[in-house]
Amino acid sequence: MTLDPDKIIPDRSYLDESIVGARNRIAHGDYFTISDDQLVRAIQYVLEIMRQFRTEVENSVALQKYLRA
């Protein structure tokens, strides 16, 4: 079963810069601040990815895309 990542991740640059970038800064011990608005946007973005992933998996199961041809 192959899922289309373009359907799941709406904005790759935001993911790379804001989500993964923040994780990397934290992992390397950097100190940074984030505004309430930035946090809300990040939360909404991650939740949207999770919803899209669930939808893609559900569609793949419903269409039995996991079966070999």
N, C-alpha and C positions, 0 to 999 in steps of 0.2 A: 504494500500500500504506500503510495507516495502522496504526500500533501503538498499543495502549492504554497510556498512561503509568502508569495506576493499577496495572497488572499488573507493571510494571517497577520502579517506585519505591515501596517499601513504606511509608516514613515521610518525607513531604515536609518536615515541620518539622525533623527531624534533619538532612536534607540541607541545608536552608537555613541552619540555625543552626550546625551543627558542621562540615560539610564546606565549604560555600561561604563561611560566615562566617570560618573559619580561612584559607581562600585569600585572602579580601579583606583580612584583617588582615596577612597576609604581604605581599601586593601593596602595601599602604600603608606598609610599613616598621615595623609594630608588632612589638614583642617579646612573646611569650607562651610559656608552657610547656604541655606536654601530658603527661599521665601515661601510663604503659605501657598501662594498661587502656583509656584513651580512644583511644590509637593502635590497639590491637588491634580495638576495636569499629569504628573508622572503616575500617580495612582490610577487616574482614569485611563491613561494610555496602557498601562500593564493589564488592567481589568479588561479592556477591549481586546487585547491580544489573547488573553485567556478565553474570552467568550468566542472569538473567532476560531481559535484552536478547537474548542469543544464542538462548534458547529461543523467544522471541516471533518473532524473524526466521526461525528454522528452521520453526516452525509455519506462519508465513505463506507460506513457500516450499512446504512440503509441501501446503498447502491451495490453493496457487496464488492467493493473495489479491492478488498484484501484477498479475494480469491484469485488463484492462478487461472490464466486463460486456457 
